[in-house]
Amino acid sequence: DAKTTQPPSMDCAEGRAANLPCNHSTISGNEYVYWYRQIHSQGPQYIIHGLKNNETNEMASLIITEDRKSSTLILPHATLRDTAVYYCIVRVWWAGANNLFFGTGTRLTVIP
Amino acid sequence: GAGVSQSPSNKVTEKGKDVELRCDPISGHTALYWYRQSLGQGLEFLIYFQGNSAPDKSGLPSDRFSAERTGGSVSTLTIQRTQQEDSAVYLCASSSGLAGVQETQYFGPGTRLLVL
């Protein structure tokens, strides 16, 4: 699985958009980009994933560059409850190799 | 339906003791994973069960760690002769395990283990 690079921490004002970058320059054509987050004292929570196209759901938007070497997770209106560590993961889905490899992620702090 | 549950939520033990951590996956999920997260670190993969196949134990840090999954559902992670460096949050996740489907892992709340 490709490795990812994320900034260790970011701040965002409450109500503003939070844009979390992730570099995955060695991503393969069959690897997906997944985002999880982990709020303090809880297990990781799935946010969104994509392959090539931009994706949006009720939680966030995922923007993947055309060369797929980087992506950005966008929380459109950050709230205090969005304070968490955000993990960007790229992985191939095979029937026999499903484990996610988590790095240290980006600690997002939403400021009132 | 219920999510992934883990027990106990917190465990304090003395160095050298054995501990058992339990995971109840989402009903119907055939894939189950164990991870651990040490303070300030990312998640570290430990072991993966898929149906009746032999588990992927490639992430287990030492032979003191073992895991079972009985009846294809509940899993138990056992740590023998615990050491202080075993202190961490142990997370369990499950997924549907359906071939060809983009898999999303659903995580439990974790067990916080402190070895004194």
Chai-1 contact restraints between the chains, C-beta under 6 A:
chainA,res_idxA,chainB,res_idxB,connection_type,confidence,min_distance_angstrom,max_distance_angstrom,comment,restraint_id
A,Q42,B,P109,contact,1.0,0.0,6.0,A-B,restraint_1
A,G43,B,L91,contact,1.0,0.0,6.0,A-B,restraint_2
A,G43,B,F107,contact,1.0,0.0,6.0,A-B,restraint_3
A,G43,B,G108,contact,1.0,0.0,6.0,A-B,restraint_4
A,G43,B,P109,contact,1.0,0.0,6.0,A-B,restraint_5
A,G43,B,G110,contact,1.0,0.0,6.0,A-B,restraint_6
A,P44,B,F107,contact,1.0,0.0,6.0,A-B,restraint_7
A,Y46,B,T104,contact,1.0,0.0,6.0,A-B,restraint_8
A,W93,B,Q102,contact,1.0,0.0,6.0,A-B,restraint_9
A,W93,B,E103,contact,1.0,0.0,6.0,A-B,restraint_10
A,A95,B,A99,contact,1.0,0.0,6.0,A-B,restraint_11
A,N98,B,A31,contact,1.0,0.0,6.0,A-B,restraint_12
A,N98,B,E103,contact,1.0,0.0,6.0,A-B,restraint_13
A,N99,B,Y33,contact,1.0,0.0,6.0,A-B,restraint_14
A,N99,B,F45,contact,1.0,0.0,6.0,A-B,restraint_15
A,N99,B,Y48,contact,1.0,0.0,6.0,A-B,restraint_16
A,F102,B,G42,contact,1.0,0.0,6.0,A-B,restraint_17
A,F102,B,L43,contact,1.0,0.0,6.0,A-B,restraint_18
A,G103,B,G42,contact,1.0,0.0,6.0,A-B,restraint_19
A,T104,B,G42,contact,1.0,0.0,6.0,A-B,restraint_20
